[in-house]
Amino acid sequence: MTDKKFEDLNLDELKDLKIEFAPGCFDQFEGTQEELDGLIAEIKRMFASGEAQALARPLDIDDLDEEDIEILEKFSEQEQAANKRTLQ
């Protein structure tokens, strides 16, 4: 696949995307394994169908509300923790 921006991908290219979830990204998920499996399947379906691209919107850091900032901080913490992990 080429180094295109997400918003520039066509439907065929979206179907070929390999979606990988960072280790620990669902650690705070409060549901059953079946519900998590369903959520992951839905996310993958949305990307394969182009729905995720149609619903995507750019973020303006200056316009984030307090909840958005907390979510971004949480993502940053999870990413930093994932980067420190090593496979054994």
Buried (B, 14 or more C-beta within 10 A) or exposed (E): EEEEEEEEBEEEBBEEBEEEEEBEEEEEEEEEEEEEEEEBEEEBEBBBEBEBBEEEEEEEEEEEEEEEEEEEEEEEEBBEEEEEEEEE
